[in-house]
Amino acid sequence: MKNTTPLTFKVKFPSNADYIPPIRKFVSEVLLVEHFNSKFSFRSEVIVDEICYNAVSYGSHSMDATVDLICSVFSDRVEFQINDEGGTHEHMDRLKKVIEKEDDAELDVKQSRSDKGLGLEIVKMLSAKVNLKIKKDNVTSIQVIKHREDA
Amino acid sequence: MNVLKMEVLESDFGPDVAIWRIEGELDASSIKAINQHFNKILEGSRFHAIAEMSKVTHISSAAVGELMGCRQMLAERGGDLVFVGLNLDLKTKLNHLGAIKIFKFHNDLRTAINQYAWETHLKPEKVWLSFPSELNLVPPVRQLVSQIARQKGYGERDSFRIETIVDEVCNNAVEHGIPDKLRDIELFLKIDRKKIEIEVVNLSDPKKLNSLKAISKSILGTNEKKLERGRGLSLIKMLSNDLAIDFSGKGTTVHVTKLRED
């Protein structure tokens, strides 16, 4: 992986699904400007949509909860990191389960096809790497790496 | 058979919003319970009710009719009754009954309360963006702000004027920023139902600072001379309701307020 200095964008937005369409479109437009092709940028838009929706739906439900999205654009890849203020234990456990599952055959089809499981499976399919970190203060951080050739 | 359960609770948001939790089957036999609990809402002088219905398994047309009556009473007081968490099957059923044209539906309690706060209490929402000082990034940034405005209900004309403002402010920030581009540009957005405030902060090129100050003084002052440069700021001033530029502190800060017109 080339580690040239990336172009980095950071967005902090209310934990409200209204903001997701403009933000995913913004990421897609930035990638086009940075000379990634339209297929790559659209698939990145799908990734951003899923991780943002996950953060809004299953992260903190306090009235003033916010979500942080950081995009680092390298010449050969894009890295997304999304932080939310953490949801219930049930959601954290389910998140870990989906991300740590290596073999797709293990996937519980019923679970994955529910409206609460499909999103991260899509993210895994479209990216090279998905990492999950849960910090001490319950902040949930998901990192996704998508290489240019993955388009 | 699912036993019907109902309770009326205060919301964390304030005394004028009631949370009405309903579980089980809402059929003709539940009319009495609907009225009893609705009266509790009215007795508390509340005019906005959020019916949390994620555990409702059935709604009859009689129950829908009764809830419409409840909503009508709240609407006469300037309030509303909204539904939260209904499953897809029940929403489809309500759609067939035409109830979708009368009631608002939300996925969860927080969305419903935030929508209420937005509409009734003009609660602002804030977005912060940090981006590298590059001209080719300005179009995506202006489109982001414009689309946020559209998403929050602003009309097309207002959204386009907001996009123009952001374009001019960000272009200025890039063009007059320090040449080594070490520091990113920050954009703060504060939006409510009636107005939008945009603040862009950047570190200006010290060599250009004096001319920037002169241009802004001329445009923001009472004597507007015809300048060769500075048309962007004049345009922003024309399109907005308030424009302020500050050269102290962490850099150059341009603060624009635009009232919603459509």
Interface residues (C-beta under 8 A of the other chain):
Chain A: L7 T8 F9 K10 V11 K12 F13 P14 S15 N16 A17 D18 Y19 P21 P22 I23 K25 F26 E29 V30 V33 S57 H61 S62 M63 A65
Chain B: D12 F13 N107 D108 L109 R110 T111 I113 N114 A117 E125 K126 V127 W128 L129 S130 F131 P132 E134 N136 L137 P139 P140 V141 Q143 L144 Q147 I148 R150 Q151 K152 D184
